[in-house]
Amino acid sequence: MKVVILAGGYANRLRPVTNNGEIAKTLLPISVGGETKPILYYLLEKIEKLSNLDEIIIIVNDKYKEQIKSNVNLYSPRVDVSIYSDESNAPENAKGANTAVLIANKYIPTNYHGDIMIMASDNYFEFQLSEVVDYYENLKDKYGDNINLVVSKRYPDSEREYIANNFGILNIDKNSRIISFDEKPGIENLKSNNASLALYVFNRYDLNMINDYMDKAEGKARDSLGHFINYVIENSETYTYAITGIFYDIGTPEEYYRLAPKTNENTKIRDN
């Protein structure tokens, strides 16, 4: 399995937490269980527990490329980590998540026989990624290899407005097959409480759909990953795995301060 981390965003909503954009969002320190380290390190630790892992691919932008590369070297991962830039250098020319997936797909051999996990770089969660892979493997045993998986969480009714404005929403059938994906639909259009957590598993053949999709997509549909997910759903069987427990999408200062350390000492972050 290859794991792709999407780290090409500029985190405008997180200013001034990112020192007004000087620090990559995924390098912000968080404190969990008495340990303080960058968000990226928590993700790498989760990823490295996967038994069939052969490569980690991180898609960045030019502004944060050296920061992220330095911190990955400091972490000293046990598997190969490849870092590629989308070649943007400022928020006004940001390329979007679909371009990041397109770049990652370019560097994954066409004849690669493993599956590909794709995740956002700014999430904290307690579940193990092996749970996701095991569920995916069980689905393949049942439905065949040409399926895909979107990890989700079912939120209570009290948080419907929050998820409607901040998450892609999955509409699913009784077998957990995804019927449609609504990108941040707003409370008036919310059809379910199943929020996508920006964590996916694709088979190699279906991930290659990103090439055709980007050839056709225009405007905002080129940027938002939710639009590509809908394209995949329309053309291939896609299911969801609903996790339980803690999950934080660290996209705003309010979300960040849930996990922010009291001080930034000993965080191991390098600016360059």
C-alpha positions as CSV (number, residue, x, y, z in Angstrom):
1,M,0.0,0.0,0.0
2,K,1.0,3.6,-0.7
3,V,-0.2,6.4,1.5
4,V,-0.7,9.9,0.0
5,I,-0.8,12.9,2.4
6,L,-2.3,16.1,0.9
7,A,-0.3,19.0,2.4
8,G,-0.5,21.6,-0.3
9,G,-3.0,24.0,1.3
10,Y,-2.3,27.4,2.8
11,A,-4.6,27.3,5.8
12,N,-6.0,30.8,5.5
13,R,-8.7,30.0,8.1
14,L,-6.0,29.1,10.6
15,R,-4.3,32.5,10.7
16,P,-2.8,33.8,12.9
17,V,-2.1,30.4,14.5
18,T,0.3,29.6,11.6
19,N,2.3,32.7,12.4
20,N,0.2,34.4,9.7
21,G,1.0,31.7,7.1
22,E,4.7,31.2,7.8
23,I,4.3,27.7,9.2
24,A,2.7,24.8,7.3
25,K,-0.5,23.7,8.9
26,T,0.6,20.1,9.2
27,L,3.6,21.2,11.2
28,L,1.6,22.9,13.9
29,P,2.3,21.3,17.3
30,I,-0.5,19.5,19.1
31,S,-0.4,17.9,22.6
32,V,-1.9,14.5,23.2
33,G,-1.2,12.3,26.2
34,G,1.5,14.5,27.5
35,E,3.4,14.5,24.2
36,T,3.8,17.5,22.0
37,K,4.7,17.2,18.3
38,P,3.6,18.3,14.9
39,I,0.3,17.0,13.5
40,L,2.3,15.4,10.7
41,Y,4.2,13.2,13.2
42,Y,1.0,11.8,14.6
43,L,-0.1,10.9,11.1
44,L,3.3,9.3,10.2
45,E,3.2,7.2,13.4
46,K,-0.3,5.9,12.4
47,I,0.8,5.3,8.9
48,E,3.9,3.4,9.8
49,K,1.9,0.8,11.7
50,L,0.4,-0.5,8.4
51,S,1.9,-3.9,7.7
52,N,1.8,-3.7,3.9
53,L,3.1,-0.1,3.6
54,D,5.8,0.4,0.9
55,E,5.8,4.2,0.4
56,I,4.5,7.5,1.7
57,I,3.9,10.3,-0.8
58,I,3.4,13.9,0.5
59,I,2.1,16.5,-1.9
60,V,3.2,20.0,-0.8
61,N,3.5,23.5,-2.3
62,D,6.7,25.4,-3.0
63,K,6.3,27.7,0.0
64,Y,6.3,24.9,2.6
65,K,8.3,22.3,0.7
66,E,11.6,22.8,2.6
67,Q,9.9,23.1,6.0
68,I,8.1,19.8,5.5
69,K,11.1,18.1,4.0
70,S,13.3,19.1,7.0
71,N,10.7,17.9,9.5
72,V,10.2,14.6,7.7
73,N,14.0,14.1,7.8
74,L,14.0,14.9,11.5
75,Y,11.3,12.3,12.1
76,S,13.3,9.7,10.2
77,P,10.6,7.5,8.8
78,R,11.1,3.7,8.4
79,V,9.8,3.6,4.8
80,D,10.6,5.7,1.7
81,V,8.9,9.2,1.8
82,S,8.6,11.0,-1.6
83,I,7.8,14.7,-1.5
84,Y,6.4,16.5,-4.6
85,S,5.3,20.1,-5.0
86,D,2.3,21.4,-6.9
87,E,4.5,24.3,-7.7
88,S,2.3,27.0,-6.2
89,N,3.8,29.5,-3.8
90,A,0.9,31.6,-2.5
91,P,-2.8,31.2,-1.6
92,E,-3.8,33.1,-4.7
93,N,-2.4,30.5,-7.0
94,A,-3.2,27.4,-4.8
95,K,-3.8,24.3,-6.9
96,G,-6.4,22.4,-4.8
97,A,-6.7,18.9,-3.6
98,N,-7.6,17.3,-6.9
99,T,-4.4,18.6,-8.5
100,A,-2.5,17.1,-5.5
101,V,-4.1,13.7,-6.2
102,L,-3.3,14.1,-9.9
103,I,0.4,14.7,-9.1
104,A,0.5,11.7,-6.7
105,N,-1.1,9.5,-9.3
106,K,1.5,10.5,-11.8
107,Y,4.2,9.1,-9.6
108,I,2.5,5.8,-8.8
109,P,3.3,3.2,-11.5
110,T,0.4,2.3,-13.7
111,N,1.1,-1.4,-13.0
112,Y,1.3,-1.0,-9.2
113,H,-0.6,-3.9,-7.7
114,G,-1.3,-2.4,-4.2
115,D,-4.0,0.0,-3.0
116,I,-3.6,3.7,-2.3
117,M,-4.7,5.5,0.8
118,I,-5.2,9.2,0.6
119,M,-5.6,11.5,3.6
120,A,-5.7,15.2,4.6
121,S,-2.6,16.4,6.5
122,D,-4.5,18.3,9.2
123,N,-6.6,15.7,11.0
124,Y,-6.1,14.1,14.4
125,F,-7.8,10.8,15.2
126,E,-7.5,7.9,17.7
127,F,-8.6,5.0,15.5
128,Q,-5.9,2.8,13.8
129,L,-5.5,2.9,10.1
130,S,-5.2,-0.9,10.2
131,E,-8.9,-1.0,11.1
132,V,-9.7,0.8,7.8
133,V,-7.5,-1.5,5.8
134,D,-9.0,-4.6,7.4
135,Y,-12.5,-3.4,6.6
136,Y,-11.5,-2.6,3.1
137,E,-10.0,-6.0,2.6
138,N,-13.2,-7.6,3.9
139,L,-15.3,-5.6,1.4
140,K,-13.0,-6.8,-1.4
141,D,-13.5,-10.4,-0.4
142,K,-17.3,-9.7,-0.6
143,Y,-17.6,-7.4,-3.6
144,G,-14.4,-7.8,-5.6
145,D,-11.2,-5.8,-5.9
146,N,-12.6,-2.9,-7.9
147,I,-14.1,-1.0,-5.0
148,N,-13.1,2.1,-3.1
149,L,-13.6,3.3,0.5
150,V,-14.4,6.6,2.2
151,V,-13.9,6.8,5.9
152,S,-16.7,8.7,7.7
153,K,-18.2,9.5,11.1
154,R,-21.9,9.7,12.0
155,Y,-22.4,12.8,14.0
156,P,-25.3,13.5,16.5
157,D,-28.2,15.7,15.5
158,S,-26.8,18.4,17.8
159,E,-23.9,18.9,15.4
160,R,-25.8,18.8,12.1
161,E,-25.2,22.5,11.4
162,Y,-21.5,22.1,12.1
163,I,-21.0,19.2,9.7
164,A,-23.2,20.7,7.1
165,N,-20.9,23.7,6.8
166,N,-17.6,22.0,7.3
167,F,-17.6,18.4,5.8
168,G,-18.6,16.5,2.7
169,I,-21.7,14.5,3.5
170,L,-22.2,10.9,2.5
171,N,-25.6,9.5,1.5
172,I,-25.5,5.7,1.9
173,D,-27.7,2.6,1.4
174,K,-28.3,-0.2,3.9
175,N,-25.1,-1.9,2.8
176,S,-22.9,1.2,3.5
177,R,-22.5,1.8,-0.3
178,I,-22.3,5.5,-1.0
179,I,-25.1,6.8,-3.2
180,S,-23.9,10.4,-3.4
181,F,-21.4,12.9,-1.9
182,D,-22.5,16.4,-1.0
183,E,-19.7,18.9,-0.5
184,K,-20.5,21.2,2.5
185,P,-24.2,21.3,1.5
186,G,-25.4,23.7,4.2
187,I,-28.0,22.8,6.8
188,E,-30.9,23.4,4.4
189,N,-29.6,20.7,2.0
190,L,-28.2,18.2,4.6
191,K,-29.5,14.7,3.8
192,S,-27.6,12.7,6.4
193,N,-25.3,12.9,9.5
194,N,-22.5,10.9,7.8
195,A,-19.5,13.2,7.4
196,S,-16.5,12.3,5.2
197,L,-13.2,12.5,7.1
198,A,-11.0,13.2,4.1
199,L,-9.5,9.7,4.3
200,Y,-9.9,7.3,1.4
201,V,-8.7,4.0,0.0
202,F,-8.7,3.5,-3.8
203,N,-7.8,0.6,-5.9
204,R,-5.1,1.4,-8.5
205,Y,-7.5,1.3,-11.5
206,D,-10.1,3.7,-10.1
207,L,-7.6,6.2,-8.7
208,N,-6.5,6.6,-12.3
209,M,-9.9,8.2,-13.0
210,I,-8.3,11.4,-11.7
211,N,-6.7,11.9,-15.1
212,D,-10.0,11.8,-17.0
213,Y,-11.8,13.8,-14.3
214,M,-9.3,16.7,-14.5
215,D,-9.5,16.7,-18.2
216,K,-13.2,17.5,-18.0
217,A,-13.5,19.5,-14.7
218,E,-13.9,23.2,-14.7
219,G,-14.0,26.0,-12.0
220,K,-14.5,24.9,-8.4
221,A,-14.9,21.3,-9.5
222,R,-11.2,21.2,-10.2
223,D,-10.3,22.1,-6.7
224,S,-12.6,20.3,-4.3
225,L,-11.9,16.6,-3.7
226,G,-15.5,16.0,-3.0
227,H,-16.4,16.6,-6.7
228,F,-13.8,13.9,-7.7
229,I,-15.2,11.5,-5.1
230,N,-18.7,12.0,-6.6
231,Y,-17.2,11.2,-10.0
232,V,-15.7,8.0,-8.6
233,I,-19.0,7.1,-7.0
234,E,-20.8,7.5,-10.3
235,N,-18.4,5.1,-12.1
236,S,-17.4,2.6,-9.5
237,E,-18.7,0.9,-6.3
238,T,-17.7,3.0,-3.3
239,Y,-18.4,2.2,0.3
240,T,-17.9,3.9,3.7
241,Y,-16.4,2.8,6.9
242,A,-17.8,4.7,9.9
243,I,-15.3,5.2,12.7
244,T,-16.1,6.0,16.3
245,G,-14.2,8.0,18.8
246,I,-12.3,11.2,18.7
247,F,-11.7,13.0,15.4
248,Y,-10.6,16.6,14.9
249,D,-10.4,18.4,11.6
250,I,-7.9,21.1,12.5
251,G,-9.1,23.7,10.1
252,T,-9.8,26.7,12.3
253,P,-8.2,28.3,15.4
254,E,-11.1,27.0,17.5
255,E,-10.4,23.4,16.4
256,Y,-6.7,23.8,16.8
257,Y,-6.9,25.1,20.4
258,R,-8.6,21.9,21.5
259,L,-5.2,20.2,21.1
260,A,-2.8,23.1,21.2
261,P,0.1,22.8,23.7
262,K,0.3,25.3,26.5
263,T,3.7,26.3,25.2
264,N,5.6,25.7,21.9
265,E,8.7,24.5,23.7
266,N,10.3,21.2,22.6
267,T,8.0,20.8,19.6
268,K,10.7,19.8,17.2
269,I,9.4,22.1,14.5
270,R,11.8,23.6,12.1
271,D,10.8,26.6,10.0
272,N,13.3,25.7,7.2
